[in-house]
Amino acid sequence: MAEVTQDAYIALRTYITSNWKTVSLRNDTNREIKRLTYDSSKVKWTHTKTTEQVQTGVNDFDEPIYDYVEVESNQTLELTITLAGADFSLPATISKSVILNSNNKEISVESFQPFTFENAGDQLTIKHKIQVPAIA
């Protein structure tokens, strides 16, 4: 059986960060309390990336053209979700974040101690982490 290369893992991580854009916040009975999308002010990928020089094309003389690009080199992808009580109908309790794909299928679930928003000023930051590859 063949293994995939490091470049394949980078491609998988890039696919994840480019295509998994919906987060469902749920309570302990799995009822959705709020749905958010990546790139809103509340949901951002926050893991570190590296910058590498890669060939991005060739010029008119068939000579390689290089540029510096960010590469998904980190095995742990981290999605940070920043919430306030003003984002919800109060009171609201959440206990998990669920990342959904474009077909609304559950792709990754991060459970945590239930948190209840009781006032508009209450705040919570969730760090949803995905390991690619997962370490056994």
C-alpha positions as CSV (number, residue, x, y, z in Angstrom):
1,M,0.0,0.0,0.0
2,A,1.4,3.4,-0.9
3,E,1.5,6.4,1.3
4,V,0.7,10.0,0.2
5,T,3.4,12.5,0.1
6,Q,3.9,15.7,2.2
7,D,2.6,17.7,-0.8
8,A,-0.6,15.6,-0.7
9,Y,-1.2,16.5,2.9
10,I,-0.6,20.2,2.0
11,A,-3.2,19.8,-0.8
12,L,-5.7,18.2,1.7
13,R,-5.2,21.0,4.2
14,T,-5.5,23.6,1.5
15,Y,-8.8,22.0,0.4
16,I,-10.1,22.0,3.9
17,T,-9.3,25.6,4.6
18,S,-10.7,26.7,1.2
19,N,-13.9,24.6,1.1
20,W,-15.1,23.9,4.7
21,K,-16.8,27.3,5.4
22,T,-19.8,26.7,7.6
23,V,-19.9,26.2,11.3
24,S,-22.9,25.1,13.2
25,L,-23.0,25.9,17.0
26,R,-25.1,23.4,18.9
27,N,-26.3,22.6,22.3
28,D,-26.0,19.3,24.2
29,T,-29.1,17.8,22.5
30,N,-27.4,18.6,19.1
31,R,-29.9,21.3,18.3
32,E,-28.4,24.1,16.2
33,I,-28.3,27.4,18.0
34,K,-26.5,29.5,15.4
35,R,-24.9,29.0,12.0
36,L,-21.8,31.0,10.9
37,T,-19.6,31.1,7.9
38,Y,-15.8,31.4,7.6
39,D,-14.5,34.9,6.8
40,S,-17.2,36.6,8.8
41,S,-15.7,38.7,11.6
42,K,-16.4,35.8,14.0
43,V,-14.8,32.8,12.2
44,K,-11.2,32.7,11.0
45,W,-8.5,30.1,10.3
46,T,-5.8,31.0,12.9
47,H,-3.1,28.3,12.6
48,T,0.3,29.2,11.4
49,K,1.4,28.7,7.8
50,T,4.8,28.8,6.2
51,T,5.9,30.7,3.1
52,E,7.8,28.8,0.5
53,Q,9.2,29.7,-2.9
54,V,7.4,27.7,-5.6
55,Q,7.4,27.7,-9.3
56,T,4.2,29.5,-10.5
57,G,4.7,29.3,-14.2
58,V,7.2,29.9,-17.0
59,N,8.2,33.0,-19.0
60,D,8.3,33.4,-22.8
61,F,11.7,31.6,-22.9
62,D,10.4,28.6,-21.0
63,E,12.3,29.6,-17.9
64,P,10.6,29.0,-14.5
65,I,8.9,31.8,-12.7
66,Y,9.0,31.6,-8.9
67,D,6.9,33.4,-6.3
68,Y,6.5,33.1,-2.5
69,V,3.2,31.6,-1.4
70,E,1.7,30.6,1.9
71,V,1.6,26.8,2.3
72,E,-0.6,24.8,4.7
73,S,2.3,23.1,6.4
74,N,0.8,22.9,9.9
75,Q,-0.6,19.5,10.7
76,T,-3.1,21.1,13.1
77,L,-5.6,23.4,11.4
78,E,-7.2,25.8,13.9
79,L,-10.5,27.6,13.3
80,T,-11.2,30.3,15.9
81,I,-14.8,31.3,16.6
82,T,-15.3,34.5,18.6
83,L,-18.8,34.9,20.0
84,A,-20.7,37.4,22.2
85,G,-24.1,37.1,24.0
86,A,-25.4,39.8,21.6
87,D,-25.1,37.2,18.8
88,F,-27.9,35.1,20.3
89,S,-31.4,35.1,21.6
90,L,-30.7,34.9,25.3
91,P,-30.3,32.8,27.2
92,A,-28.4,30.4,24.8
93,T,-26.3,27.4,25.7
94,I,-23.8,25.9,23.3
95,S,-21.6,22.8,23.8
96,K,-20.1,22.0,20.4
97,S,-19.0,23.4,17.1
98,V,-19.6,21.4,14.0
99,I,-17.9,22.1,10.7
100,L,-20.1,21.4,7.7
101,N,-19.1,20.8,4.1
102,S,-20.9,22.4,1.1
103,N,-23.5,19.6,1.3
104,N,-24.2,20.3,4.9
105,K,-22.6,17.0,6.0
106,E,-20.9,17.0,9.4
107,I,-17.1,17.0,8.7
108,S,-15.6,17.7,12.2
109,V,-17.1,18.0,15.7
110,E,-15.5,19.8,18.6
111,S,-17.3,19.3,21.9
112,F,-16.6,21.5,25.0
113,Q,-18.0,22.3,28.4
114,P,-21.4,23.8,27.9
115,F,-21.4,27.6,27.9
116,T,-24.5,29.7,28.6
117,F,-24.8,33.2,27.2
118,E,-27.0,35.1,29.7
119,N,-26.1,38.7,28.9
120,A,-25.3,40.6,25.7
121,G,-21.7,41.2,27.0
122,D,-20.9,37.5,27.7
123,Q,-18.0,36.3,25.5
124,L,-16.7,33.0,24.3
125,T,-13.8,32.0,22.1
126,I,-13.8,28.4,20.6
127,K,-10.6,26.9,19.1
128,H,-11.8,24.1,16.8
129,K,-8.8,22.0,15.8
130,I,-8.4,19.4,13.1
131,Q,-5.3,17.3,12.6
132,V,-4.3,16.3,9.1
133,P,-2.9,13.7,9.3
134,A,-4.4,12.6,12.6
135,I,-1.7,11.4,15.0
136,A,-2.6,8.0,16.4
